[in-house]
């Protein structure tokens, strides 16, 4: 049984940082394209960052330069570091794993809430 479990969300002030972690079980995360998505109230789910391989990543323009996606193959996890957080970053963040970049099939985590507010 495949599980993706996110952690690290919470309430943070504007300008602050958070590190989200996704722990995978039932798959070898290093063999999957791993991504982080987010969904704000009333909006569609959108890609935040993707790790296609260890050294091939891409980011949404809205977070480029202030976020980093990274893998820890020993722990079978993928993390998302978010810095200089803004209120518009408020959303539920979801971990995603797909067998290849073009695969229509993907596993999803249950999500973790990030709220940026003073």
C-alpha positions in Angstrom: 0.0 0.0 0.0 1.4 3.4 -1.1 1.3 6.2 1.4 2.5 9.8 1.2 2.4 11.6 4.5 3.0 15.3 4.7 4.1 17.2 7.8 5.5 20.6 8.7 2.6 22.9 7.9 1.3 25.5 10.3 0.8 29.2 11.0 3.7 31.5 10.1 4.0 35.3 9.9 4.7 37.0 6.5 8.4 36.8 5.8 8.8 33.6 7.8 9.9 30.1 6.7 8.5 26.6 6.8 9.9 23.2 5.8 7.4 20.7 4.6 8.3 17.0 4.5 6.7 14.2 2.6 7.4 10.6 3.8 6.8 8.0 1.2 6.1 4.3 1.9 5.2 1.5 -0.5 7.3 3.1 -3.3 10.9 4.0 -3.7 10.7 7.8 -4.0 14.0 8.1 -5.8 12.4 6.3 -8.8 9.4 8.6 -9.0 8.9 12.2 -10.1 8.1 13.9 -6.8 6.2 17.1 -6.5 4.5 19.5 -4.2 1.2 21.1 -5.2 -1.1 23.5 -3.3 -4.7 24.5 -3.3 -6.0 27.7 -1.9 -9.7 28.2 -1.1 -11.7 28.7 -4.2 -8.7 28.0 -6.5 -7.5 25.1 -8.5 -4.7 22.9 -7.3 -1.4 24.1 -8.8 2.1 22.8 -9.0 4.6 24.5 -6.6 7.7 22.5 -7.3 8.8 19.2 -8.8 11.8 17.0 -8.5 12.1 15.1 -11.7 15.4 13.7 -10.6 18.0 14.5 -8.0 19.4 17.4 -10.1 16.4 18.3 -12.3 13.9 20.5 -10.6 11.4 23.1 -11.6 9.4 25.7 -9.7 6.3 27.8 -10.2 7.1 31.4 -11.0 5.3 32.4 -7.8 7.8 30.6 -5.6 10.9 30.7 -7.7 13.9 32.0 -5.8 12.3 31.5 -2.4 11.6 27.7 -2.3 13.7 24.6 -2.6 12.6 21.0 -3.2 15.0 18.3 -2.1 15.1 14.5 -1.8 16.5 12.4 1.0 16.8 9.0 -0.6 18.0 7.3 2.6 14.8 8.5 4.4 12.6 8.1 1.3 11.4 11.6 1.7 11.0 14.8 -0.3 11.1 18.2 1.4 9.9 21.6 0.4 11.6 24.6 2.0 9.5 27.8 1.8 11.1 31.1 2.6 9.9 34.7 2.6 6.4 33.5 2.9 3.5 35.7 1.8 -0.2 35.7 2.6 -0.9 34.4 -0.9 1.1 31.3 -0.1 -1.7 30.2 2.2 -3.0 26.9 1.0 -3.2 23.2 1.6 0.0 21.7 0.3 0.0 18.2 -1.2 2.8 15.8 -1.9 2.6 14.0 -5.3 4.4 11.0 -6.7 4.1 9.8 -10.3 6.1 7.1 -12.2 7.2 9.5 -14.9 6.8 13.1 -15.9 4.1 12.2 -18.4 2.3 9.6 -16.4 -1.4 10.4 -15.9 -1.4 8.3 -12.8 -0.2 9.7 -9.5 -0.3 9.1 -5.8 -1.3 11.9 -3.5 -0.9 12.7 0.2 -3.6 14.0 2.4 -2.2 17.5 2.5 -0.9 19.9 5.2 -2.2 23.4 5.9 0.1 26.4 5.5 -1.3 29.7 6.8 0.7 32.9 6.4 -0.8 35.6 8.5 0.2 38.2 11.0 
